[in-house]
Amino acid sequence: MQSYPGADGPVVKPQEPLKAYTTFKIGGPARFFVHATAEDEFRAALSLAAQHSLPLFVLGGGSNILVSDRGFAGVVVHPVRRGIEILHEDAESAISEVNAAEAWDDVVRYAVEQNSWGIENLSHIPGQAGAALVQNIGAYGQQVSDVLESVQVMEVTTGALRVLSTSDCGFGYRRSIFNTTARGNFIIVKLTLRLAKHARPNLDYPDVRAYFSERSVEQPSLAEIRQAIITIRDRKFPYPREERGGNVGSFFMNLSLTEREYARLQVNIERDFSSRELARLEEIRKGFPSGDKIRIPTAFLIEICGLKGHRIGGAQVNELQPLVLLNQGGATAQDVIALAKHVRRTVHARTGMAISIEPELVGFTKQEIADSNYLEEG
Ligand SMILES: Cc1cc2nc3c(=O)[nH]c(=O)nc-3n(C[C@H](O)[C@H](O)[C@H](O)COP(=O)(O)OP(=O)(O)OC[C@H]3O[C@@H](n4cnc5c(N)ncnc54)[C@H](O)[C@@H]3O)c2cc1C
């Protein structure tokens, strides 16, 4: 394969297969692939895209995307500069600056080692720190937006650097401006995090509570909480390793229902399932911390629809955690899309709930994306 550096710019690889850069281990090639170590190299990628009138895609750790079997007909820019620096620390908080390509879990590990609180429940989430902001990663009652102070971004149209505040980022559940209103407008370059120096344990989630009560630990340390999260997650989410099946974690999002929507779900479950499933639904409602919306785990709906272990081609619904779709070897993007469609349509037909997919579909046509979102059997 040909690979050439620009005048004095980054190495650009034409027709680079993307499969190896994704945790699903699926996907065709990028027309051009740029490893960007510095701001000028991001700008070189922007120029390359403009010069060839091609779309640009920023690829982090590839743990929240499904790349089409045809690949991406554009420029893929892959940040590679890592590093964490503590800018300020006092009795109350520690402020650190993190380069976009730093592995998110290394940021968490480092914070725990420094006795800084606020992201320990986000342990073992794969991917880069920059990408963590895109869908505002969250788990076990914490989300990255809670500790973000500011973010440095590069504007894709001008190559200029800007600093955005947390409120500029429009964070919500699995959303930010980076995956909604300003999708594709910015490259995240570095983030500034503010962590607490006093204990702020968040042990509300049932799995976390059960873990510590089984061990009779009442006031776990920061390191014990990180270990608990890793142990709990490892049982449910096959951390992407070849032998356990490529995946992108949760393929489907959980539901956040109004009282009215919840009542509709209750009626549908009463109609289509046994009293056992109805009792489980009511139990879930009681057990989950809820604000004004009622959080229903989509895994429960997939499970009661009998879809655990369902397989199409090389793609399979995970038996242990049915939110996860696995590449059981040789799965194509088409297999995954067909399986996701089947799951969404079955859940919709039996429970009335429209479930959404979490990963970004890269290199698919608008028609393919619209088709995969259509819920009636066709
Ligand atoms: C086993 C497993 C468990 C997971 N568990 C969780 C979980 O508990 N909670 C959760 O929220 N997520 C979870 N995820 C999803 C995923 O890890 C996160 O969304 C993660 O933040 C994605 O990071 P990435 O670097 O792999 O991003 P990629 O998949 O490479 O990209 C994701 C999106 O971010 C954009 N992007 C990446 N880097 C940048 C940048 N520097 N600037 C601008 N845009 C950028 C991409 O263009 C794309 O739109 C899990 C995934 C796996 C495989």
The ligand as an SDF file (V2000), in Angstrom:
LIG
                    3D

 53 58  0  0  0  0  0  0  0  0999 V2000
  -17.2510   -2.5570   25.6740 C   0  0  0  0  0  0  0  0  0  0  0  0
  -17.7660   -1.1540   25.5140 C   0  0  0  0  0  0  0  0  0  0  0  0
  -18.4030   -0.5390   26.5760 C   0  0  0  0  0  0  0  0  0  0  0  0
  -18.8840    0.7720   26.4640 C   0  0  0  0  0  0  0  0  0  0  0  0
  -19.4920    1.3360   27.5300 N   0  0  0  0  0  0  0  0  0  0  0  0
  -19.9670    2.6070   27.4570 C   0  0  0  0  0  0  0  0  0  0  0  0
  -20.6100    3.2140   28.5830 C   0  0  0  0  0  0  0  0  0  0  0  0
  -20.7550    2.6170   29.6430 O   0  0  0  0  0  0  0  0  0  0  0  0
  -21.0680    4.4840   28.4400 N   0  0  0  0  0  0  0  0  0  0  0  0
  -20.9300    5.1930   27.2850 C   0  0  0  0  0  0  0  0  0  0  0  0
  -21.3650    6.3510   27.2330 O   0  0  0  0  0  0  0  0  0  0  0  0
  -20.3170    4.6410   26.2040 N   0  0  0  0  0  0  0  0  0  0  0  0
  -19.8490    3.3730   26.2550 C   0  0  0  0  0  0  0  0  0  0  0  0
  -19.2480    2.7880   25.1690 N   0  0  0  0  0  0  0  0  0  0  0  0
  -19.1810    3.5500   23.9070 C   0  0  0  0  0  0  0  0  0  0  0  0
  -17.8090    4.2290   23.6300 C   0  0  0  0  0  0  0  0  0  0  0  0
  -16.7790    3.6230   24.3410 O   0  0  0  0  0  0  0  0  0  0  0  0
  -17.8240    5.7120   23.9570 C   0  0  0  0  0  0  0  0  0  0  0  0
  -18.8330    6.3670   23.2410 O   0  0  0  0  0  0  0  0  0  0  0  0
  -16.4780    6.3750   23.6410 C   0  0  0  0  0  0  0  0  0  0  0  0
  -16.4660    7.6930   24.1330 O   0  0  0  0  0  0  0  0  0  0  0  0
  -16.1470    6.3840   22.1520 C   0  0  0  0  0  0  0  0  0  0  0  0
  -14.7990    6.7990   22.0320 O   0  0  0  0  0  0  0  0  0  0  0  0
  -13.9350    6.4920   20.7400 P   0  0  0  0  0  0  0  0  0  0  0  0
  -12.6350    7.2060   20.8900 O   0  0  0  0  0  0  0  0  0  0  0  0
  -13.8510    5.0450   20.5080 O   0  0  0  0  0  0  0  0  0  0  0  0
  -14.8130    7.2170   19.6250 O   0  0  0  0  0  0  0  0  0  0  0  0
  -15.0760    6.7760   18.1000 P   0  0  0  0  0  0  0  0  0  0  0  0
  -15.9170    5.5410   18.0930 O   0  0  0  0  0  0  0  0  0  0  0  0
  -13.8190    6.7590   17.3470 O   0  0  0  0  0  0  0  0  0  0  0  0
  -15.9730    8.0050   17.6130 O   0  0  0  0  0  0  0  0  0  0  0  0
  -17.2520    8.2470   18.1640 C   0  0  0  0  0  0  0  0  0  0  0  0
  -17.7340    9.6160   17.6850 C   0  0  0  0  0  0  0  0  0  0  0  0
  -16.8980   10.6280   18.2280 O   0  0  0  0  0  0  0  0  0  0  0  0
  -16.3250   11.4280   17.1780 C   0  0  0  0  0  0  0  0  0  0  0  0
  -14.9620   11.8160   17.6130 N   0  0  0  0  0  0  0  0  0  0  0  0
  -13.9850   11.0090   18.0670 C   0  0  0  0  0  0  0  0  0  0  0  0
  -12.8990   11.7270   18.4340 N   0  0  0  0  0  0  0  0  0  0  0  0
  -13.2190   13.0320   18.1810 C   0  0  0  0  0  0  0  0  0  0  0  0
  -12.5140   14.2660   18.3150 C   0  0  0  0  0  0  0  0  0  0  0  0
  -11.2710   14.3460   18.8100 N   0  0  0  0  0  0  0  0  0  0  0  0
  -13.1400   15.3980   17.8900 N   0  0  0  0  0  0  0  0  0  0  0  0
  -14.4000   15.3730   17.3910 C   0  0  0  0  0  0  0  0  0  0  0  0
  -15.1140   14.2460   17.2500 N   0  0  0  0  0  0  0  0  0  0  0  0
  -14.5320   13.0920   17.6440 C   0  0  0  0  0  0  0  0  0  0  0  0
  -16.3350   10.5220   15.9650 C   0  0  0  0  0  0  0  0  0  0  0  0
  -16.2830   11.2820   14.7710 O   0  0  0  0  0  0  0  0  0  0  0  0
  -17.6490    9.7930   16.1700 C   0  0  0  0  0  0  0  0  0  0  0  0
  -18.7020   10.6360   15.7820 O   0  0  0  0  0  0  0  0  0  0  0  0
  -18.7460    1.4860   25.2420 C   0  0  0  0  0  0  0  0  0  0  0  0
  -18.1020    0.8540   24.1580 C   0  0  0  0  0  0  0  0  0  0  0  0
  -17.6220   -0.4470   24.2830 C   0  0  0  0  0  0  0  0  0  0  0  0
  -16.9320   -1.0930   23.1140 C   0  0  0  0  0  0  0  0  0  0  0  0
  1  2  1  0
  2  3  1  0
  2 52  2  0
  3  4  2  0
  4  5  1  0
  4 50  1  0
  5  6  2  0
  6  7  1  0
  6 13  1  0
  7  8  2  0
  7  9  1  0
  9 10  1  0
 10 11  2  0
 10 12  1  0
 12 13  2  0
 13 14  1  0
 14 15  1  0
 14 50  1  0
 15 16  1  0
 16 17  1  0
 16 18  1  0
 18 19  1  0
 18 20  1  0
 20 21  1  0
 20 22  1  0
 22 23  1  0
 23 24  1  0
 24 25  2  0
 24 26  1  0
 24 27  1  0
 27 28  1  0
 28 29  2  0
 28 30  1  0
 28 31  1  0
 31 32  1  0
 32 33  1  0
 33 34  1  0
 33 48  1  0
 34 35  1  0
 35 36  1  0
 35 46  1  0
 36 37  1  0
 36 45  1  0
 37 38  2  0
 38 39  1  0
 39 40  1  0
 39 45  2  0
 40 41  1  0
 40 42  2  0
 42 43  1  0
 43 44  2  0
 44 45  1  0
 46 47  1  0
 46 48  1  0
 48 49  1  0
 50 51  2  0
 51 52  1  0
 52 53  1  0
M  END
$$$$
